[in-house]
Amino acid sequence: MEWCAANNVDTIGELRRAMRPYGKFKRIKCPAGLHAEFERLLDPPGIPAAWPPHPNEDHRVEQHLVHAAGLYGVLRRAIFDAKNRWEGMLYLIHFEDDFLQYKGIGPGLLPAVLAWREYLRGRFPRPVAVLTPEVLKGREFGPVRQNGSPASAGPSTYMPPSTRTTSTVKLIVEFDLADPHLVEKVRAIRSIVG
């Protein structure tokens, strides 16, 4: 951390660039003695669920879903609309009885989902307050109109033909005149450009 502070390496992206062996955007070189330590910092041993919990609740949920091979998509979809995704995940772990109601979870996937739930039950104690299925609902997406219905994400991208603007693209192509496929290449470019 001292080396990062002394070299103005403030983000993970900057640290990864410093660790690259070469590259256009590389501005400083990570010392060889610290390289292995930084590797352990960026990719700690074990599965993400065993790492220290992330302070952001949404990232913490991802931390406990990403290692669930083959289940990530269906479990994430089940808690996607939850206003508090951490509570949504705790509901699935401790209070859900019917996983077959969720899209993508069928009889073939159910044993893996139940094994995932048992594994996380050992990691997280049952909440004192009883959680209900309502915790999986409630997140609003996009701006909301005054009557309560969601507004469109933005202005329509369709413009009538009279208001469209035209633009010009300049394409410079260099050919080797000794190339035996020169004619085919020129025809292919002309068919693309028009």
N, C-alpha and C positions, 0 to 999 in steps of 0.2 A: 504494500500500500504506500510505503514511503517513496518507492521508486515511481509509482504512478503519480503521486502528488508532485514530485520534483520535476517530472517530465510532462505535466499538464495532460495526463491521460485520465479523462473524467468519465468516459462511458465504456461499456463493454465493446462497442463497435471500434472505438479507438484502441482498446487493448488488443483486440483481434488483429487490427491492422499492424500494430507494433510487433505482433508475434509472427506475421507472415515472413517467409524467407526472402521475398522480393515483391515488387509490385509498384504500379504507377503512383498510388496514393500513400505509399509507405514514407513516413517522415522521420521516424526514429526507430532504432533497433532495440528490441528487448534483449537484455543480457542473458547469456546462455545459462547462468546459474539460476535465474528466476523463471526460465521458460517452463520447466516441469511444474513449478509451484503454481504458475498461472494456469497451466493445463488442468491441474486438480481443482483450481478455483472455478474454472469455466465448465468443467465436466466432472463433478464430484463422483466418487464411486457409488455404486448401487443404483436403485431405481429412483426416479424423481420423488415418489411418495416418501422415501426415507430421508430426503434432504430436509433442511430446516424449513418450516412453513413460510410461504411467501406472504408478505404483509397485505397484498391486494387479494381480496376474497376471490375474484374471478380467476386470477392466476393460480391461487391455491387450489381451486377446483380442478383446473387443468392439470396441475401437478399430480392429482390423484386419479385422473382419467387417462392420462397419456400412456401409462405403462400397461393399461388393460388391453392387451392385444385382441383385436377383433371386436372389442366392445366400445371403443372410444366414440364412434359416431352415434350409436344408438343411445348411449348413456348421456352424451352431450346434448342430443336432441331432446331427451326427456326433461332436462333441467334448463334448456335454453331460455324459455320465457319467464323463468323465476325472477322476481324482483331482487331477491337475495339468493344467488346461486349456491352459496355455502350452505344455507338452510335447506335449499332444495336437495343438495347432495346428502345432507344428514337425514332428510326425510326418506330418501331412497334407501339409505343404509339401515335405518332403525325402524321405520314405521310402515314402509310399503309392503303390502301383502300380495298384490297382483301385478307382476311385471309384464304379463302377457298383454296388458292393455296398451303398452307403448309400441309405437311403430318401429318395426325392425326386430323386436324381440319375439321370437317364436319358441316352440318346444325344443328346437335344436340348439338355440343360444341360451335358453334359460339356465342350464346347469352352470355355464360360465358366469352368468350374471350373479347367480346365487353364491358362487365361490368368491367373486369380487366383493360382494356384500359382506360375506363372512370375514374376509381378510381385513376390510376396513372397519368392521365392528370391533376387531381386536385393537385397532389403532386409535379409534375415537370412542369415548364413552357416550352412552345414550343421553341425549339432552334431557334436562329436568322437565322443561315445558314440552308438552305433546305437540308435535307438528302434524298438520293436516295437509291434504292434497292441494289446498289453496296456496301453499308456499311455492308451488310450481307454476303459478300464474301471476300475471300482474305487471310485467315489464312493458313499458311503452316504447315504441320505436318511431322515431321521426317526430316532426312538429305535430301538435294537436290543434284542431280547429276549435272555435269557441263552443260548438255544439257537442264536443267530446269525441267526434270521430277523427281518425288520423287524417292529416293533410297529406297531399302528395309530396314526394321527396324533393321536388323542385320544379322549375318551369319546364314546360314541354319542349323537347328538342326539335319538334317538327316545325319547319318554317315553310310558308307557301313559296312556290317557285319564284314569284316576283321579288321576294325579299332575300333570297339566297345570295351569298357573295361567292364570287369565283376566285380561285387561287391558282397560281402557276407553280409548277415544280420543275426545276431544272435538273436534268440528269446528264452527267458526263460519264461516258463509258470509253475505256481504252481497249483496243483490240490488238492482238498480235496478227499481222497480215500473213504470217506463215502458218497460222493455225488451220489445219485441215477442216475444222468444223466451224469456220468463220461464218459461212452463209447461214447455217442453222441457228447460230447464236444471234445473229442480227435479226432473223425472222422471229425468233422467240421474244426478243426484246421489243420489236415492233408490235407483236401481238399483245404484249402486256401494256405498252404505252398507248397504243392505238394509233 
